[in-house]
Amino acid sequence: MKINSSSTGIELLSYLKQIRQQQQKPNDSNAQPNARQAAEMDKVNVSDRAREVLQASRSLQGVADVREAKVAQVKLDVNNGTYKVVGSKVATEMLRESLENGLIMQSMSQS
């Protein structure tokens, strides 16, 4: 069986033209929803957990990131040569904070 390539190309172009025309016609089933329907589709349900996170984020916005008085005192002690680091105290505080963070994350994952 011999296929004439020129007629196949013409048929293909004709078919593509029909498809494009159908896509351009407004179809009732594909019609854009009115404003009310669009508003109903755009509703978002926020979980209690998300509300808690938002509230915590808002309350942290008022807290300073840096304790200015503490920084000034440490700078003064360093400049005077009187700043002393107690390694065991630093290690204890690091472990305590790490354990607290682990407990918080664990309780969050269980909620």
C-alpha positions in Angstrom: 0.0 0.0 0.0 1.4 3.4 -1.0 0.8 6.4 1.1 0.8 9.8 -0.7 2.7 12.0 1.8 1.4 15.3 0.3 -2.3 14.4 0.8 -1.5 13.1 4.4 0.0 16.5 5.2 -3.0 18.4 3.9 -5.4 16.2 5.9 -3.3 16.7 9.0 -3.4 20.5 8.6 -7.1 20.4 8.0 -7.6 18.3 11.2 -5.4 20.7 13.2 -7.4 23.7 11.9 -10.6 22.0 13.1 -9.2 21.4 16.5 -8.0 25.0 16.9 -11.5 26.3 15.9 -13.1 24.1 18.4 -10.8 25.3 21.1 -11.5 28.9 20.3 -15.3 28.5 20.5 -16.7 29.2 24.0 -18.0 26.0 25.4 -20.7 26.1 28.1 -19.1 23.3 30.1 -15.7 25.2 30.0 -17.2 28.6 30.6 -15.6 30.8 33.2 -17.3 30.7 36.6 -18.9 33.9 37.7 -17.5 36.0 40.6 -19.5 34.2 43.3 -18.5 30.8 42.1 -14.9 31.9 41.9 -15.0 33.2 45.4 -16.4 29.9 46.7 -13.7 28.0 44.9 -11.0 30.3 46.4 -11.9 29.6 50.1 -9.0 28.4 52.3 -9.4 26.4 55.5 -6.7 27.1 58.0 -6.0 24.4 60.5 -5.7 25.1 64.3 -2.0 24.3 64.0 -1.5 26.9 61.3 -3.4 29.5 63.5 -1.0 28.6 66.4 2.0 29.1 64.2 0.7 32.4 62.9 0.0 33.6 66.4 3.5 32.6 67.6 5.0 34.4 64.6 3.1 37.6 65.4 4.1 37.5 69.0 7.8 37.0 68.1 7.8 40.1 65.9 7.9 42.3 68.9 10.8 40.6 70.5 14.3 42.0 69.9 16.7 39.6 68.2 19.7 41.0 70.2 20.0 41.8 73.9 21.8 45.1 73.5 22.7 45.4 77.2 24.2 41.9 77.2 26.2 42.6 74.1 27.5 45.8 75.5 28.6 44.1 78.7 30.4 41.3 76.8 32.2 43.8 74.6 33.3 45.7 77.6 34.5 42.6 79.4 36.4 41.4 76.2 38.1 44.9 75.8 39.1 44.9 79.5 40.4 41.3 79.4 37.9 40.2 82.1 35.7 38.1 79.9 35.8 34.4 81.0 34.1 31.5 79.3 33.1 28.5 81.5 33.1 25.7 78.9 31.0 23.3 81.1 28.3 26.0 81.5 28.2 26.7 77.7 28.0 22.9 77.0 25.3 22.4 79.5 23.2 25.3 78.1 23.7 23.9 74.5 22.5 20.5 75.6 19.6 21.9 77.5 18.5 23.9 74.5 18.9 21.0 72.1 16.8 18.7 74.4 14.1 21.4 74.7 14.0 21.8 70.9 13.7 18.0 70.5 10.8 17.8 72.9 9.1 20.7 71.2 9.5 19.1 67.7 8.3 15.8 69.1 5.2 17.3 70.6 4.5 19.2 67.4 4.7 16.0 65.3 2.3 14.2 67.6 -0.3 17.0 67.3 
